[in-house]
């Protein structure tokens, strides 16, 4: 007997591939910012909390009750994990020692009695190699056996957290407790990157959930046929264009802005940016023509 079962478009393998490719495109940028800053286990803990929190909002908006079972089904997480997340009231704050391996090592060095001076309670100056109360022993206890001592030593020397002492035997001294893999300028730029990215996604999500009349501008224009020789020229012209529009946007905001801060006011904004050409892994489909792409936008 012929089956009457019909699969919808969402279950089509090509549609699934399209979704995963799009997710990968967004996540790749996030990972690029996270690598060397936040460890994968730390990022997973953050994602667990956000998944459960957003799932609860989704279920509440549908008018249903966000039971443990419903949340587990929607997130794909075990009910025990869901319960743990909710008991923490969706707190995504992580202690420095849990953010990355380097901070875990420094925290153990500063707090574990085995690696601290019993009188001063300060981190001991440790011999680099050997078993027991050594830097090698500290690496083994705090990070594990799969990471070489030299790898950790080089990272912490480069960050200024430690210094080596050559006095008959190679030793290492802690100079700063908290590990910062990036400069303040880089940290500020990372914050800006995430904030601006979240705003772009907010506009896209708003448009997906709104009727046509309520949608906000959310468009892009690009070409796959720019000669590398003209890239700097294009960037200069784009900067001049955006600077002009930014001034016009600021004037528009000032024209609508209330003179004083009051309860109930909304936060609105406009964004400008130029993208592409910086890396070789941009959107991909480089054979798609500009004329065809120009037609693919959303208001």
Secondary structure by P-SEA (a helix, b strand, c coil): ccccccccccccaaaaaaaaaaaaaaaaaaaaaccccccaaaaaaaaaaaaaaaaaaaaaaacccccaaaaaaaacccaaaaaaaaaaccccccccccccaaaaaaaaaaccccccccccccccccccccccccaaaaaaacccccccaaaaaaaaaaacccccccccbbbbbbcccccccccaaaaaaaaaaaaaaaaaaaaaaaaaacccccccccbbbbbccccccaaaaaaaaaaaaaaaaaaaaaaaaaaacccccccbbbbbbccccccccccccccccccccaaaaaacccc
